[in-house]
Amino acid sequence: MGKSNFWHDFKVFAMKGNVIDMAVGVVIGGAFGKIVSSLVADVIMPPLGLLIGGVNFTNLKWVMKPAEVAADGTAIAEVTLNYGSFLQQTFDFLIVAFSIFMFIKLINRLTTKKKVEEEAKPATPPAPTKEEVLLTEIRDLLKKN
């Protein structure tokens, strides 16, 4: 009895509109993420890299302790603070965020323009109700008398 209740509850949960909408959003978001990544890497970054002279910040680091060779001949790696990687990721994020902002702004402009055009069309007045027609006839008859 408990098993069938569990599966029924799971089925109700899984088939709710919000869960399905969220799943579709995740899939489309993943695909859109690939498009945005390609836009940044393949379209925006090459001219930007040319403009700033091909600077890549990932290799920037602060060596806090240089590499050493121990007395027994084993190498001890250097200790570094890799701030360049952080800077590169920050710049990449800003470029992606700006690209998405511009894309959303374009979509909003197109949809707003469409809404303005629809609102500009003159709305046809609703047909008068039977009561309004009757009252209008009574008014006209009273004016004649």
Chimera marker file (.cmm) of the C-alpha trace (Angstrom):
<marker_set name="trace">
<marker id="1" x="0.000" y="0.000" z="0.000" r="1" g="1" b="0" radius="0.5"/>
<marker id="2" x="2.803" y="2.452" z="0.884" r="1" g="1" b="0" radius="0.5"/>
<marker id="3" x="4.658" y="1.659" z="-2.333" r="1" g="1" b="0" radius="0.5"/>
<marker id="4" x="1.750" y="2.587" z="-4.604" r="1" g="1" b="0" radius="0.5"/>
<marker id="5" x="1.198" y="5.800" z="-2.636" r="1" g="1" b="0" radius="0.5"/>
<marker id="6" x="4.839" y="6.714" z="-3.120" r="1" g="1" b="0" radius="0.5"/>
<marker id="7" x="4.707" y="6.178" z="-6.880" r="1" g="1" b="0" radius="0.5"/>
<marker id="8" x="1.409" y="8.059" z="-7.157" r="1" g="1" b="0" radius="0.5"/>
<marker id="9" x="2.820" y="10.990" z="-5.198" r="1" g="1" b="0" radius="0.5"/>
<marker id="10" x="5.976" y="10.950" z="-7.319" r="1" g="1" b="0" radius="0.5"/>
<marker id="11" x="3.927" y="10.894" z="-10.534" r="1" g="1" b="0" radius="0.5"/>
<marker id="12" x="1.818" y="13.843" z="-9.339" r="1" g="1" b="0" radius="0.5"/>
<marker id="13" x="4.984" y="15.743" z="-8.423" r="1" g="1" b="0" radius="0.5"/>
<marker id="14" x="6.813" y="14.982" z="-11.678" r="1" g="1" b="0" radius="0.5"/>
<marker id="15" x="3.875" y="15.906" z="-13.862" r="1" g="1" b="0" radius="0.5"/>
<marker id="16" x="3.203" y="19.270" z="-12.258" r="1" g="1" b="0" radius="0.5"/>
<marker id="17" x="3.456" y="22.144" z="-14.702" r="1" g="1" b="0" radius="0.5"/>
<marker id="18" x="6.198" y="23.922" z="-12.757" r="1" g="1" b="0" radius="0.5"/>
<marker id="19" x="8.556" y="20.942" z="-12.822" r="1" g="1" b="0" radius="0.5"/>
<marker id="20" x="8.128" y="20.427" z="-16.554" r="1" g="1" b="0" radius="0.5"/>
<marker id="21" x="8.499" y="24.158" z="-17.233" r="1" g="1" b="0" radius="0.5"/>
<marker id="22" x="11.677" y="24.208" z="-15.167" r="1" g="1" b="0" radius="0.5"/>
<marker id="23" x="13.084" y="21.186" z="-17.030" r="1" g="1" b="0" radius="0.5"/>
<marker id="24" x="12.406" y="22.847" z="-20.368" r="1" g="1" b="0" radius="0.5"/>
<marker id="25" x="14.018" y="26.044" z="-19.069" r="1" g="1" b="0" radius="0.5"/>
<marker id="26" x="17.147" y="24.163" z="-17.975" r="1" g="1" b="0" radius="0.5"/>
<marker id="27" x="17.516" y="22.445" z="-21.355" r="1" g="1" b="0" radius="0.5"/>
<marker id="28" x="16.942" y="25.646" z="-23.314" r="1" g="1" b="0" radius="0.5"/>
<marker id="29" x="19.196" y="27.551" z="-20.904" r="1" g="1" b="0" radius="0.5"/>
<marker id="30" x="21.992" y="25.047" z="-21.499" r="1" g="1" b="0" radius="0.5"/>
<marker id="31" x="21.636" y="25.397" z="-25.261" r="1" g="1" b="0" radius="0.5"/>
<marker id="32" x="21.469" y="29.184" z="-24.966" r="1" g="1" b="0" radius="0.5"/>
<marker id="33" x="24.584" y="29.097" z="-22.768" r="1" g="1" b="0" radius="0.5"/>
<marker id="34" x="26.465" y="27.378" z="-25.588" r="1" g="1" b="0" radius="0.5"/>
<marker id="35" x="25.327" y="30.065" z="-28.018" r="1" g="1" b="0" radius="0.5"/>
<marker id="36" x="26.427" y="32.845" z="-25.669" r="1" g="1" b="0" radius="0.5"/>
<marker id="37" x="29.767" y="31.116" z="-25.013" r="1" g="1" b="0" radius="0.5"/>
<marker id="38" x="30.373" y="30.821" z="-28.752" r="1" g="1" b="0" radius="0.5"/>
<marker id="39" x="29.374" y="34.442" z="-29.245" r="1" g="1" b="0" radius="0.5"/>
<marker id="40" x="31.878" y="35.546" z="-26.631" r="1" g="1" b="0" radius="0.5"/>
<marker id="41" x="34.721" y="33.187" z="-27.618" r="1" g="1" b="0" radius="0.5"/>
<marker id="42" x="34.330" y="33.292" z="-31.397" r="1" g="1" b="0" radius="0.5"/>
<marker id="43" x="32.820" y="36.697" z="-32.178" r="1" g="1" b="0" radius="0.5"/>
<marker id="44" x="33.516" y="39.172" z="-29.376" r="1" g="1" b="0" radius="0.5"/>
<marker id="45" x="36.886" y="38.059" z="-27.981" r="1" g="1" b="0" radius="0.5"/>
<marker id="46" x="38.943" y="37.999" z="-31.235" r="1" g="1" b="0" radius="0.5"/>
<marker id="47" x="38.390" y="41.701" z="-32.053" r="1" g="1" b="0" radius="0.5"/>
<marker id="48" x="38.662" y="42.592" z="-28.366" r="1" g="1" b="0" radius="0.5"/>
<marker id="49" x="41.905" y="40.628" z="-28.102" r="1" g="1" b="0" radius="0.5"/>
<marker id="50" x="43.215" y="42.412" z="-31.184" r="1" g="1" b="0" radius="0.5"/>
<marker id="51" x="42.203" y="45.745" z="-29.702" r="1" g="1" b="0" radius="0.5"/>
<marker id="52" x="43.970" y="45.156" z="-26.363" r="1" g="1" b="0" radius="0.5"/>
<marker id="53" x="46.958" y="43.422" z="-27.952" r="1" g="1" b="0" radius="0.5"/>
<marker id="54" x="46.096" y="39.811" z="-27.171" r="1" g="1" b="0" radius="0.5"/>
<marker id="55" x="46.462" y="40.248" z="-23.421" r="1" g="1" b="0" radius="0.5"/>
<marker id="56" x="45.601" y="37.074" z="-21.538" r="1" g="1" b="0" radius="0.5"/>
<marker id="57" x="45.431" y="37.546" z="-17.786" r="1" g="1" b="0" radius="0.5"/>
<marker id="58" x="45.435" y="33.846" z="-16.856" r="1" g="1" b="0" radius="0.5"/>
<marker id="59" x="49.203" y="33.677" z="-16.500" r="1" g="1" b="0" radius="0.5"/>
<marker id="60" x="49.444" y="36.590" z="-14.069" r="1" g="1" b="0" radius="0.5"/>
<marker id="61" x="50.416" y="35.438" z="-10.598" r="1" g="1" b="0" radius="0.5"/>
<marker id="62" x="52.184" y="36.531" z="-7.462" r="1" g="1" b="0" radius="0.5"/>
<marker id="63" x="54.885" y="34.101" z="-6.392" r="1" g="1" b="0" radius="0.5"/>
<marker id="64" x="54.734" y="33.967" z="-2.632" r="1" g="1" b="0" radius="0.5"/>
<marker id="65" x="57.389" y="31.251" z="-2.330" r="1" g="1" b="0" radius="0.5"/>
<marker id="66" x="59.553" y="30.248" z="-5.293" r="1" g="1" b="0" radius="0.5"/>
<marker id="67" x="60.049" y="26.633" z="-6.311" r="1" g="1" b="0" radius="0.5"/>
<marker id="68" x="62.876" y="24.863" z="-4.532" r="1" g="1" b="0" radius="0.5"/>
<marker id="69" x="64.812" y="21.666" z="-4.752" r="1" g="1" b="0" radius="0.5"/>
<marker id="70" x="64.992" y="19.848" z="-1.434" r="1" g="1" b="0" radius="0.5"/>
<marker id="71" x="68.248" y="18.404" z="-0.077" r="1" g="1" b="0" radius="0.5"/>
<marker id="72" x="67.195" y="14.933" z="-1.225" r="1" g="1" b="0" radius="0.5"/>
<marker id="73" x="66.645" y="16.204" z="-4.815" r="1" g="1" b="0" radius="0.5"/>
<marker id="74" x="62.847" y="16.344" z="-4.831" r="1" g="1" b="0" radius="0.5"/>
<marker id="75" x="61.255" y="19.423" z="-6.307" r="1" g="1" b="0" radius="0.5"/>
<marker id="76" x="59.025" y="21.565" z="-4.133" r="1" g="1" b="0" radius="0.5"/>
<marker id="77" x="56.483" y="23.470" z="-6.214" r="1" g="1" b="0" radius="0.5"/>
<marker id="78" x="56.199" y="27.214" z="-5.945" r="1" g="1" b="0" radius="0.5"/>
<marker id="79" x="53.379" y="28.738" z="-3.941" r="1" g="1" b="0" radius="0.5"/>
<marker id="80" x="51.487" y="31.288" z="-6.028" r="1" g="1" b="0" radius="0.5"/>
<marker id="81" x="48.467" y="33.503" z="-5.809" r="1" g="1" b="0" radius="0.5"/>
<marker id="82" x="46.876" y="33.206" z="-9.269" r="1" g="1" b="0" radius="0.5"/>
<marker id="83" x="45.032" y="36.514" z="-9.483" r="1" g="1" b="0" radius="0.5"/>
<marker id="84" x="45.244" y="36.530" z="-13.296" r="1" g="1" b="0" radius="0.5"/>
<marker id="85" x="42.849" y="33.621" z="-13.632" r="1" g="1" b="0" radius="0.5"/>
<marker id="86" x="40.380" y="35.449" z="-11.391" r="1" g="1" b="0" radius="0.5"/>
<marker id="87" x="40.706" y="38.606" z="-13.516" r="1" g="1" b="0" radius="0.5"/>
<marker id="88" x="40.196" y="36.635" z="-16.750" r="1" g="1" b="0" radius="0.5"/>
<marker id="89" x="37.074" y="34.926" z="-15.385" r="1" g="1" b="0" radius="0.5"/>
<marker id="90" x="35.753" y="38.292" z="-14.192" r="1" g="1" b="0" radius="0.5"/>
<marker id="91" x="36.264" y="39.886" z="-17.616" r="1" g="1" b="0" radius="0.5"/>
<marker id="92" x="34.660" y="36.875" z="-19.309" r="1" g="1" b="0" radius="0.5"/>
<marker id="93" x="31.674" y="37.165" z="-16.963" r="1" g="1" b="0" radius="0.5"/>
<marker id="94" x="31.298" y="40.882" z="-17.657" r="1" g="1" b="0" radius="0.5"/>
<marker id="95" x="31.401" y="40.294" z="-21.407" r="1" g="1" b="0" radius="0.5"/>
<marker id="96" x="28.817" y="37.502" z="-21.181" r="1" g="1" b="0" radius="0.5"/>
<marker id="97" x="26.576" y="39.555" z="-18.880" r="1" g="1" b="0" radius="0.5"/>
<marker id="98" x="26.808" y="42.567" z="-21.198" r="1" g="1" b="0" radius="0.5"/>
<marker id="99" x="26.034" y="40.404" z="-24.243" r="1" g="1" b="0" radius="0.5"/>
<marker id="100" x="22.962" y="38.928" z="-22.577" r="1" g="1" b="0" radius="0.5"/>
<marker id="101" x="21.879" y="42.393" z="-21.433" r="1" g="1" b="0" radius="0.5"/>
<marker id="102" x="22.086" y="43.710" z="-24.996" r="1" g="1" b="0" radius="0.5"/>
<marker id="103" x="20.197" y="40.673" z="-26.331" r="1" g="1" b="0" radius="0.5"/>
<marker id="104" x="17.394" y="41.074" z="-23.773" r="1" g="1" b="0" radius="0.5"/>
<marker id="105" x="17.264" y="44.808" z="-24.459" r="1" g="1" b="0" radius="0.5"/>
<marker id="106" x="16.839" y="44.086" z="-28.187" r="1" g="1" b="0" radius="0.5"/>
<marker id="107" x="14.070" y="41.566" z="-27.515" r="1" g="1" b="0" radius="0.5"/>
<marker id="108" x="12.290" y="44.012" z="-25.192" r="1" g="1" b="0" radius="0.5"/>
<marker id="109" x="12.544" y="46.772" z="-27.791" r="1" g="1" b="0" radius="0.5"/>
<marker id="110" x="11.037" y="44.531" z="-30.474" r="1" g="1" b="0" radius="0.5"/>
<marker id="111" x="8.189" y="43.336" z="-28.245" r="1" g="1" b="0" radius="0.5"/>
<marker id="112" x="7.508" y="46.855" z="-26.963" r="1" g="1" b="0" radius="0.5"/>
<marker id="113" x="7.371" y="48.166" z="-30.533" r="1" g="1" b="0" radius="0.5"/>
<marker id="114" x="4.875" y="45.442" z="-31.407" r="1" g="1" b="0" radius="0.5"/>
<marker id="115" x="2.720" y="46.301" z="-28.347" r="1" g="1" b="0" radius="0.5"/>
<marker id="116" x="2.765" y="50.018" z="-29.220" r="1" g="1" b="0" radius="0.5"/>
<marker id="117" x="1.633" y="49.237" z="-32.763" r="1" g="1" b="0" radius="0.5"/>
<marker id="118" x="-1.193" y="47.071" z="-31.443" r="1" g="1" b="0" radius="0.5"/>
<marker id="119" x="-2.273" y="49.759" z="-28.969" r="1" g="1" b="0" radius="0.5"/>
<marker id="120" x="-2.199" y="52.404" z="-31.701" r="1" g="1" b="0" radius="0.5"/>
<marker id="121" x="-4.900" y="50.581" z="-33.656" r="1" g="1" b="0" radius="0.5"/>
<marker id="122" x="-8.285" y="52.163" z="-32.914" r="1" g="1" b="0" radius="0.5"/>
<marker id="123" x="-10.386" y="49.917" z="-30.775" r="1" g="1" b="0" radius="0.5"/>
<marker id="124" x="-13.901" y="49.319" z="-32.036" r="1" g="1" b="0" radius="0.5"/>
<marker id="125" x="-16.420" y="50.404" z="-29.427" r="1" g="1" b="0" radius="0.5"/>
<marker id="126" x="-18.487" y="47.578" z="-27.992" r="1" g="1" b="0" radius="0.5"/>
<marker id="127" x="-21.958" y="47.138" z="-29.377" r="1" g="1" b="0" radius="0.5"/>
<marker id="128" x="-24.642" y="48.745" z="-27.223" r="1" g="1" b="0" radius="0.5"/>
<marker id="129" x="-26.582" y="46.414" z="-24.956" r="1" g="1" b="0" radius="0.5"/>
<marker id="130" x="-30.313" y="45.859" z="-25.374" r="1" g="1" b="0" radius="0.5"/>
<marker id="131" x="-30.973" y="48.148" z="-22.419" r="1" g="1" b="0" radius="0.5"/>
<marker id="132" x="-28.909" y="50.941" z="-23.958" r="1" g="1" b="0" radius="0.5"/>
<marker id="133" x="-30.744" y="50.580" z="-27.281" r="1" g="1" b="0" radius="0.5"/>
<marker id="134" x="-34.103" y="50.672" z="-25.495" r="1" g="1" b="0" radius="0.5"/>
<marker id="135" x="-33.107" y="53.718" z="-23.434" r="1" g="1" b="0" radius="0.5"/>
<marker id="136" x="-31.880" y="55.493" z="-26.564" r="1" g="1" b="0" radius="0.5"/>
<marker id="137" x="-35.209" y="54.831" z="-28.295" r="1" g="1" b="0" radius="0.5"/>
<marker id="138" x="-37.109" y="56.137" z="-25.250" r="1" g="1" b="0" radius="0.5"/>
<marker id="139" x="-34.928" y="59.264" z="-25.177" r="1" g="1" b="0" radius="0.5"/>
<marker id="140" x="-35.525" y="59.886" z="-28.869" r="1" g="1" b="0" radius="0.5"/>
<marker id="141" x="-39.302" y="59.447" z="-28.424" r="1" g="1" b="0" radius="0.5"/>
<marker id="142" x="-39.312" y="61.888" z="-25.514" r="1" g="1" b="0" radius="0.5"/>
<marker id="143" x="-37.381" y="64.462" z="-27.566" r="1" g="1" b="0" radius="0.5"/>
<marker id="144" x="-39.993" y="64.253" z="-30.317" r="1" g="1" b="0" radius="0.5"/>
<marker id="145" x="-42.841" y="64.949" z="-27.859" r="1" g="1" b="0" radius="0.5"/>
<link id1="1" id2="2" r="1" g="1" b="0" radius="0.2"/>
<link id1="2" id2="3" r="1" g="1" b="0" radius="0.2"/>
<link id1="3" id2="4" r="1" g="1" b="0" radius="0.2"/>
<link id1="4" id2="5" r="1" g="1" b="0" radius="0.2"/>
<link id1="5" id2="6" r="1" g="1" b="0" radius="0.2"/>
<link id1="6" id2="7" r="1" g="1" b="0" radius="0.2"/>
<link id1="7" id2="8" r="1" g="1" b="0" radius="0.2"/>
<link id1="8" id2="9" r="1" g="1" b="0" radius="0.2"/>
<link id1="9" id2="10" r="1" g="1" b="0" radius="0.2"/>
<link id1="10" id2="11" r="1" g="1" b="0" radius="0.2"/>
<link id1="11" id2="12" r="1" g="1" b="0" radius="0.2"/>
<link id1="12" id2="13" r="1" g="1" b="0" radius="0.2"/>
<link id1="13" id2="14" r="1" g="1" b="0" radius="0.2"/>
<link id1="14" id2="15" r="1" g="1" b="0" radius="0.2"/>
<link id1="15" id2="16" r="1" g="1" b="0" radius="0.2"/>
<link id1="16" id2="17" r="1" g="1" b="0" radius="0.2"/>
<link id1="17" id2="18" r="1" g="1" b="0" radius="0.2"/>
<link id1="18" id2="19" r="1" g="1" b="0" radius="0.2"/>
<link id1="19" id2="20" r="1" g="1" b="0" radius="0.2"/>
<link id1="20" id2="21" r="1" g="1" b="0" radius="0.2"/>
<link id1="21" id2="22" r="1" g="1" b="0" radius="0.2"/>
<link id1="22" id2="23" r="1" g="1" b="0" radius="0.2"/>
<link id1="23" id2="24" r="1" g="1" b="0" radius="0.2"/>
<link id1="24" id2="25" r="1" g="1" b="0" radius="0.2"/>
<link id1="25" id2="26" r="1" g="1" b="0" radius="0.2"/>
<link id1="26" id2="27" r="1" g="1" b="0" radius="0.2"/>
<link id1="27" id2="28" r="1" g="1" b="0" radius="0.2"/>
<link id1="28" id2="29" r="1" g="1" b="0" radius="0.2"/>
<link id1="29" id2="30" r="1" g="1" b="0" radius="0.2"/>
<link id1="30" id2="31" r="1" g="1" b="0" radius="0.2"/>
<link id1="31" id2="32" r="1" g="1" b="0" radius="0.2"/>
<link id1="32" id2="33" r="1" g="1" b="0" radius="0.2"/>
<link id1="33" id2="34" r="1" g="1" b="0" radius="0.2"/>
<link id1="34" id2="35" r="1" g="1" b="0" radius="0.2"/>
<link id1="35" id2="36" r="1" g="1" b="0" radius="0.2"/>
<link id1="36" id2="37" r="1" g="1" b="0" radius="0.2"/>
<link id1="37" id2="38" r="1" g="1" b="0" radius="0.2"/>
<link id1="38" id2="39" r="1" g="1" b="0" radius="0.2"/>
<link id1="39" id2="40" r="1" g="1" b="0" radius="0.2"/>
<link id1="40" id2="41" r="1" g="1" b="0" radius="0.2"/>
<link id1="41" id2="42" r="1" g="1" b="0" radius="0.2"/>
<link id1="42" id2="43" r="1" g="1" b="0" radius="0.2"/>
<link id1="43" id2="44" r="1" g="1" b="0" radius="0.2"/>
<link id1="44" id2="45" r="1" g="1" b="0" radius="0.2"/>
<link id1="45" id2="46" r="1" g="1" b="0" radius="0.2"/>
<link id1="46" id2="47" r="1" g="1" b="0" radius="0.2"/>
<link id1="47" id2="48" r="1" g="1" b="0" radius="0.2"/>
<link id1="48" id2="49" r="1" g="1" b="0" radius="0.2"/>
<link id1="49" id2="50" r="1" g="1" b="0" radius="0.2"/>
<link id1="50" id2="51" r="1" g="1" b="0" radius="0.2"/>
<link id1="51" id2="52" r="1" g="1" b="0" radius="0.2"/>
<link id1="52" id2="53" r="1" g="1" b="0" radius="0.2"/>
<link id1="53" id2="54" r="1" g="1" b="0" radius="0.2"/>
<link id1="54" id2="55" r="1" g="1" b="0" radius="0.2"/>
<link id1="55" id2="56" r="1" g="1" b="0" radius="0.2"/>
<link id1="56" id2="57" r="1" g="1" b="0" radius="0.2"/>
<link id1="57" id2="58" r="1" g="1" b="0" radius="0.2"/>
<link id1="58" id2="59" r="1" g="1" b="0" radius="0.2"/>
<link id1="59" id2="60" r="1" g="1" b="0" radius="0.2"/>
<link id1="60" id2="61" r="1" g="1" b="0" radius="0.2"/>
<link id1="61" id2="62" r="1" g="1" b="0" radius="0.2"/>
<link id1="62" id2="63" r="1" g="1" b="0" radius="0.2"/>
<link id1="63" id2="64" r="1" g="1" b="0" radius="0.2"/>
<link id1="64" id2="65" r="1" g="1" b="0" radius="0.2"/>
<link id1="65" id2="66" r="1" g="1" b="0" radius="0.2"/>
<link id1="66" id2="67" r="1" g="1" b="0" radius="0.2"/>
<link id1="67" id2="68" r="1" g="1" b="0" radius="0.2"/>
<link id1="68" id2="69" r="1" g="1" b="0" radius="0.2"/>
<link id1="69" id2="70" r="1" g="1" b="0" radius="0.2"/>
<link id1="70" id2="71" r="1" g="1" b="0" radius="0.2"/>
<link id1="71" id2="72" r="1" g="1" b="0" radius="0.2"/>
<link id1="72" id2="73" r="1" g="1" b="0" radius="0.2"/>
<link id1="73" id2="74" r="1" g="1" b="0" radius="0.2"/>
<link id1="74" id2="75" r="1" g="1" b="0" radius="0.2"/>
<link id1="75" id2="76" r="1" g="1" b="0" radius="0.2"/>
<link id1="76" id2="77" r="1" g="1" b="0" radius="0.2"/>
<link id1="77" id2="78" r="1" g="1" b="0" radius="0.2"/>
<link id1="78" id2="79" r="1" g="1" b="0" radius="0.2"/>
<link id1="79" id2="80" r="1" g="1" b="0" radius="0.2"/>
<link id1="80" id2="81" r="1" g="1" b="0" radius="0.2"/>
<link id1="81" id2="82" r="1" g="1" b="0" radius="0.2"/>
<link id1="82" id2="83" r="1" g="1" b="0" radius="0.2"/>
<link id1="83" id2="84" r="1" g="1" b="0" radius="0.2"/>
<link id1="84" id2="85" r="1" g="1" b="0" radius="0.2"/>
<link id1="85" id2="86" r="1" g="1" b="0" radius="0.2"/>
<link id1="86" id2="87" r="1" g="1" b="0" radius="0.2"/>
<link id1="87" id2="88" r="1" g="1" b="0" radius="0.2"/>
<link id1="88" id2="89" r="1" g="1" b="0" radius="0.2"/>
<link id1="89" id2="90" r="1" g="1" b="0" radius="0.2"/>
<link id1="90" id2="91" r="1" g="1" b="0" radius="0.2"/>
<link id1="91" id2="92" r="1" g="1" b="0" radius="0.2"/>
<link id1="92" id2="93" r="1" g="1" b="0" radius="0.2"/>
<link id1="93" id2="94" r="1" g="1" b="0" radius="0.2"/>
<link id1="94" id2="95" r="1" g="1" b="0" radius="0.2"/>
<link id1="95" id2="96" r="1" g="1" b="0" radius="0.2"/>
<link id1="96" id2="97" r="1" g="1" b="0" radius="0.2"/>
<link id1="97" id2="98" r="1" g="1" b="0" radius="0.2"/>
<link id1="98" id2="99" r="1" g="1" b="0" radius="0.2"/>
<link id1="99" id2="100" r="1" g="1" b="0" radius="0.2"/>
<link id1="100" id2="101" r="1" g="1" b="0" radius="0.2"/>
<link id1="101" id2="102" r="1" g="1" b="0" radius="0.2"/>
<link id1="102" id2="103" r="1" g="1" b="0" radius="0.2"/>
<link id1="103" id2="104" r="1" g="1" b="0" radius="0.2"/>
<link id1="104" id2="105" r="1" g="1" b="0" radius="0.2"/>
<link id1="105" id2="106" r="1" g="1" b="0" radius="0.2"/>
<link id1="106" id2="107" r="1" g="1" b="0" radius="0.2"/>
<link id1="107" id2="108" r="1" g="1" b="0" radius="0.2"/>
<link id1="108" id2="109" r="1" g="1" b="0" radius="0.2"/>
<link id1="109" id2="110" r="1" g="1" b="0" radius="0.2"/>
<link id1="110" id2="111" r="1" g="1" b="0" radius="0.2"/>
<link id1="111" id2="112" r="1" g="1" b="0" radius="0.2"/>
<link id1="112" id2="113" r="1" g="1" b="0" radius="0.2"/>
<link id1="113" id2="114" r="1" g="1" b="0" radius="0.2"/>
<link id1="114" id2="115" r="1" g="1" b="0" radius="0.2"/>
<link id1="115" id2="116" r="1" g="1" b="0" radius="0.2"/>
<link id1="116" id2="117" r="1" g="1" b="0" radius="0.2"/>
<link id1="117" id2="118" r="1" g="1" b="0" radius="0.2"/>
<link id1="118" id2="119" r="1" g="1" b="0" radius="0.2"/>
<link id1="119" id2="120" r="1" g="1" b="0" radius="0.2"/>
<link id1="120" id2="121" r="1" g="1" b="0" radius="0.2"/>
<link id1="121" id2="122" r="1" g="1" b="0" radius="0.2"/>
<link id1="122" id2="123" r="1" g="1" b="0" radius="0.2"/>
<link id1="123" id2="124" r="1" g="1" b="0" radius="0.2"/>
<link id1="124" id2="125" r="1" g="1" b="0" radius="0.2"/>
<link id1="125" id2="126" r="1" g="1" b="0" radius="0.2"/>
<link id1="126" id2="127" r="1" g="1" b="0" radius="0.2"/>
<link id1="127" id2="128" r="1" g="1" b="0" radius="0.2"/>
<link id1="128" id2="129" r="1" g="1" b="0" radius="0.2"/>
<link id1="129" id2="130" r="1" g="1" b="0" radius="0.2"/>
<link id1="130" id2="131" r="1" g="1" b="0" radius="0.2"/>
<link id1="131" id2="132" r="1" g="1" b="0" radius="0.2"/>
<link id1="132" id2="133" r="1" g="1" b="0" radius="0.2"/>
<link id1="133" id2="134" r="1" g="1" b="0" radius="0.2"/>
<link id1="134" id2="135" r="1" g="1" b="0" radius="0.2"/>
<link id1="135" id2="136" r="1" g="1" b="0" radius="0.2"/>
<link id1="136" id2="137" r="1" g="1" b="0" radius="0.2"/>
<link id1="137" id2="138" r="1" g="1" b="0" radius="0.2"/>
<link id1="138" id2="139" r="1" g="1" b="0" radius="0.2"/>
<link id1="139" id2="140" r="1" g="1" b="0" radius="0.2"/>
<link id1="140" id2="141" r="1" g="1" b="0" radius="0.2"/>
<link id1="141" id2="142" r="1" g="1" b="0" radius="0.2"/>
<link id1="142" id2="143" r="1" g="1" b="0" radius="0.2"/>
<link id1="143" id2="144" r="1" g="1" b="0" radius="0.2"/>
<link id1="144" id2="145" r="1" g="1" b="0" radius="0.2"/>
</marker_set>
